[in-house]
Amino acid sequence: MSEWGIALIAAGSAILGSITTGFFAWKAGHRQAEGAEAAGQAQAQALISTVQATLA
C-alpha cells in the first residue's frame, strides 16, 4: 500500500473517531441539560409550594 493510501486511512480514522466522540459528547450534554431543566422545575415548584403554605 502506498504512503498516500496509509495517510488517507489514518486521516479517515481520525475524522471518524472525532465524529463519534463528538456525537456521544453531544448526547451526554443534551441529557445533562434535560436533567438540569427538570431539577430547576422541581425547585421552582417547591418554592411556590412553600410560598403558598406561608401565605395560607
Residue frames relative to the residue before (quaternion, step in Angstrom):
aa qw qx qy qz dx dy dz
M 1.0000 0.0000 0.0000 0.0000 0.00 0.00 0.00
S 0.4683 -0.7005 0.4649 0.2718 3.56 -0.92 0.88
E 0.6655 -0.4942 0.3765 0.4136 3.52 -1.30 0.25
W 0.6264 0.5408 -0.3368 0.4491 3.57 1.06 -0.72
G 0.6420 0.5282 -0.3169 0.4565 3.56 0.98 -0.79
I 0.6566 0.4976 -0.3011 0.4802 3.55 0.96 -0.88
A 0.6506 0.5152 -0.3118 0.4627 3.58 0.99 -0.86
L 0.6613 0.5004 -0.3094 0.4653 3.60 0.97 -0.80
I 0.6385 0.5097 -0.3264 0.4754 3.59 1.00 -0.76
A 0.6554 0.5044 -0.3111 0.4682 3.59 0.95 -0.86
A 0.6627 0.4955 -0.3062 0.4707 3.59 0.95 -0.86
G 0.6499 0.5151 -0.3134 0.4627 3.58 0.96 -0.82
S 0.6451 0.5123 -0.3183 0.4692 3.57 1.00 -0.79
A 0.6499 0.5137 -0.3168 0.4620 3.58 0.97 -0.82
I 0.6596 0.4986 -0.3083 0.4703 3.58 0.94 -0.86
L 0.6616 0.5002 -0.3079 0.4661 3.58 0.89 -0.89
G 0.6451 0.5143 -0.3191 0.4663 3.58 0.99 -0.78
S 0.6500 0.5113 -0.3118 0.4678 3.57 1.00 -0.81
I 0.6482 0.5112 -0.3163 0.4674 3.58 0.94 -0.84
T 0.6628 0.5053 -0.3052 0.4606 3.59 0.91 -0.91
T 0.6638 0.4973 -0.3011 0.4705 3.58 0.90 -0.91
G 0.6523 0.5210 -0.3064 0.4574 3.58 0.96 -0.87
F 0.6380 0.5321 -0.3278 0.4498 3.57 0.98 -0.82
F 0.7004 0.4585 -0.2821 0.4687 3.58 0.85 -0.95
A 0.6171 0.5276 -0.3442 0.4716 3.60 1.08 -0.64
W 0.6409 0.5192 -0.3168 0.4683 3.58 1.01 -0.81
K 0.6541 0.5075 -0.3141 0.4647 3.59 0.95 -0.87
A 0.6584 0.5031 -0.3114 0.4653 3.59 0.93 -0.87
G 0.6492 0.5116 -0.3132 0.4676 3.59 0.98 -0.80
H 0.6351 0.5284 -0.3224 0.4621 3.57 1.02 -0.79
R 0.6595 0.4903 -0.3072 0.4798 3.60 0.95 -0.86
Q 0.6435 0.5208 -0.3241 0.4578 3.58 0.99 -0.80
A 0.6488 0.5103 -0.3173 0.4669 3.58 0.99 -0.78
E 0.6337 0.5196 -0.3300 0.4686 3.59 1.00 -0.76
G 0.6541 0.5120 -0.3075 0.4642 3.58 0.98 -0.84
A 0.6524 0.5079 -0.3116 0.4683 3.57 0.99 -0.83
E 0.6363 0.5197 -0.3277 0.4665 3.58 1.02 -0.75
A 0.6569 0.5048 -0.3106 0.4661 3.59 0.92 -0.86
A 0.6484 0.5089 -0.3179 0.4685 3.59 0.99 -0.82
G 0.6466 0.5197 -0.3121 0.4630 3.58 1.00 -0.80
Q 0.6460 0.5109 -0.3160 0.4709 3.57 1.00 -0.81
A 0.6558 0.5044 -0.3104 0.4680 3.58 0.97 -0.83
Q 0.6490 0.5090 -0.3159 0.4690 3.58 1.00 -0.79
A 0.6468 0.5097 -0.3206 0.4681 3.58 0.98 -0.80
Q 0.6521 0.5074 -0.3138 0.4677 3.59 0.97 -0.82
A 0.6382 0.5172 -0.3279 0.4665 3.59 1.00 -0.78
L 0.6416 0.5141 -0.3217 0.4696 3.61 1.00 -0.76
I 0.6440 0.5111 -0.3217 0.4696 3.58 0.95 -0.84
S 0.6502 0.5121 -0.3150 0.4645 3.59 0.95 -0.85
T 0.6479 0.5162 -0.3181 0.4610 3.58 0.98 -0.81
V 0.6601 0.4957 -0.3071 0.4735 3.58 0.93 -0.86
Q 0.6503 0.5098 -0.3197 0.4637 3.58 0.95 -0.84
A 0.6530 0.5017 -0.3132 0.4730 3.60 0.98 -0.82
T 0.6449 0.5191 -0.3208 0.4601 3.60 1.00 -0.74
L 0.6836 0.4763 -0.2843 0.4742 3.58 0.99 -0.81
A 0.6649 0.4950 -0.3060 0.4682 3.60 1.10 -0.60
